[in-house]
Amino acid sequence: MHLFKTTALATAALLALSGGAVHAQSTSEIATLKNTVEDLRKQVQELRSLLQKQATPAAEPVAQEGESQESLDARTAASKADIQGLRTDLENYKYDQSRTLERNVPSVVRNTRIGGSITLGYATQNPQTQPVTTGTTLSPSPAPTTGTTNSGAGATAPRSNTFLGPVIGLNFAGNLYRDYAEGRNLTYRLALNGTSTNGTTTIATTDAYIRYSFQPASGNPEDPLGTITLGQQIVPFGQDVQAIDPEVKAVIGNAGFVSGLGLSGRQTGVVVSGDYDPYVDFTNNYRAPLVAYALGLFNGNGANRNDNNDYRDIAARLVYTLPVDYASWLRQLQIGTSYYRGYESLISGSASGTIQNTEQSKGLNTRTGFDINWTHLPFSVSYEWAYGKKQLFAGNATNPDGYQRGVGQYVNFGYTWGEQFLNSSKQQGKFDDYWPKSYQAFVRFDEFDPNRSIKAVADKQFITTLGLNVFFAETTKFQINYLHTRNQLGGAAPTAAKPESINGWQAQLNATF
């Protein structure tokens, strides 16, 4: 009985102690939970305050005294609506540009640049141009042959003035292969020229060639240039021969020897050209190679023709530029020399050396040239001399040795004023088609003798040209020339077909695009 009481008492004490521990443990957990809830409540309150601040529109920044609008805009925060509006505008712009390119812009397989030119002119001369059987000329015309009729292109009656037929040009140029590693690019050029004669317009190919850069075309002006050009192109001879297109002519007409020595047309063949040791002034955007060279091999039968014999023509040109710095007065002083050798197929009776299809004799035809050019804006001076020797089928009374020799030369003095050709003006931004006007005045003295034989005493011609070129847009120029022509008569009396002197005006507008 005593044992039972003792056990019951121990059990009751144990239960009492256990109940106190449980109560103490529950009180501790509740306190911990309360602390955790309080921390979470504080975090929620902080997040709620942060969200309320973000929802409140930011106050517009106040401009400080002397602060520019650009600086104020940079400190102004963009809203979500502003960003969404910008995205919408960009998407609309992308759609409009894509639609414009698809509907209005032609597409090509290769990278292509399209250009062209329009040339319009007017001419007067005194005494009047006499009727001719074919062609139109501002020089003395031969009397019409008995029994022939005029083609409609020349004057049918004495004429003192005329609008000249328009001349149009269209060209395509681009890359066939771009070498991104070394810059040895492959490019092309195709140019067409349209002239109006006899009431019809004739379209002819002028340039048609592919050009390979064997010297890397890296864009660094200190690197030498070197190209191989295959196809129909301008002959590398002198200065005036290479300026036969209206958009690059300083004078409306070429020198007399250009057509007189048979150098006025393009030829089909291959030309290797380049330069060596260029001097570069980066400050003034100036580049002047010490030596420039060109060596060509041609058919020699003119443009848009196959060769008529197995003899190729050779052309060579070398230009030396005085190695001085940009500040020197001798800057851009160039001395050049040119040579052209070809062969013509001659037949009996072609004493003039006319090219024929059936060869009975091989006629040598050589031209040699020398030129000096000095361009130091605003001044420019150029001189060129050319000599030609052409073999005839047989000697005649005027040329008993069987060769006809012609020589021509000209000197040109120019003065340019205006901003168009200044490098500082070229680098300035321009609105729309604005371009600073520039003017170029010049005087040119030209002389050509088609036959130097002492027995040919009435064939020399002297032309003095006064001119003004007005560059009133980046790609548009107006030219006006006054020409005074004197013909050597050799003691003979002047005639209507060949007067002693001729005075004439030429005006020309050339626009390129």
C-alpha positions, 0 to 999 in steps of 0.5 A: 500500500505504501509502495502504491502511494509512493509510485502515484506521488512520483507519477503526479510530480512527473506530470506536473513537471512535464506540463510546465516544460510544454507550457514554457516551450509554447510561449517561446515559439509564439514570441518567435512567430510574433517577431517574424510576423512583425518583420514581414509586416515592416517589409510589406510596408516598405515595398508598398511605399516603394511602389507608391513612389514609382507610381507617382510621376517624376517631377519635371527637372528645372532648368538651371541658369544658363543651361542649354535645352540639350542638357535639360533634355538629357536630364529628363527621364522618359516615361513608359508611354514615350518608349512605347511611342518610339517603338511604334514610330520605328516599326512604322518607319521600317515598314515605309522604307521596306515598301518604298524599296520594294515598289520604287527602287530597282534592284540589281544582282550586283552592287551597281551605281548608276550615273549619267549626263545631259549636254545642251549647246548653242553656237554662232560663227562669222562668216557663216557656215557653208552648206556641206554634204554631211555633218555639222561643223563650226570650222570652215567647211568644204564646198559641196560636191557637185551632184550630191545632196545634203543629209539633213544634218549640215547646213542646206544654206549659209548658217550663222547660228544653231542649237546643237543636238543634245548629247546624253550619257548613261553609265553603270559601275560597281563591284563584281568581287570585293576582296575584304582580306587584301583589297584586290577588288574586281570592278566594272564600268559600262557607259553609253553615249547618245547623239542626235544626227540626221534626225535620229538618235544613235546610242553607242558604247563608250566605256565597257571594261572590267578592272582588277586591282593588283595593288591592294585598294585599302583606302590608305592614300599612302599605298600605291595604286595598280590596276589592270583594265580589260575592255574598251576604254580611253587611250592613255595619251597626254592630257587633252586626249583623256578629257574627251567626255563633256563632264570633264572638259575644261574647254568645249572643244579639244585641241586640234591634234586630238582629232587630227592625229586620230586620237579622239576615239576609244580603243579596245584592249588591256591597260596596266596602270598605277603609281609609285611612292605617293606623297600624302598630306592628311591635313589638306587631303592631298595626294601626289604620287612621284610617278604614274604610269600606264601601258596599253595594248589595243586593237587600234581599229577604233571603238566598237570594232574588231581588229582588221589585222594581226598587228596590235597597237601599243600605248605608253604614258609616264608622268612625274610629279615634283616631290614637294610639300603641300605649302610649296608653290611648285605643288602639283607640277607634273611632267608627262610623256606619251607614245603610241605606235600602231599599224594600218592596212593600206591598199593601192590608192589609199594615199591618205592612209585610210584603214582598209579591210584588205591589206596590201601594205603595212603602214606604220603610224606613230604619235609622240607627246609631251606635256606639262601641267601646273595646278596651284589654285587659283592658278593653272597652266598647262602645255601639251605638244604632240607629233604624228608620223603616218606611213602612206601606201606610196609617196606623192607630190606633197609627201615624196618619202611616203610619210605624212607628219603632223604636229600640234600644240596648245598652252592654257592659262586659267584662274579659278575663284570660289569655294567649290574646289576647296577641301575645306568646303568639300568637307562641310555639310550642305543642305539639299542640293546647295553647292558654293558657286565657283568660276574659272576663266581661261585663255587657250592658244591652239595650233595644229599643222596636219602636214609639216611638209614644206610643200604643204603651205596652206593647211596650218590652223591657229585657234585662240579661245577665251572661256568662262566656266561656271560651276553653280551646282555640285554636278552642273556647269555652264561653259561659254567660249569665244573662238578666233580661228586663223587659217594659213592661206599660203598666199592664196585668196580667202574663199567662203569655204576657207576664209582667212579668219572665223569668229564664233561663240559656243555655249554649253550646259552640262548636268550630271547625275 
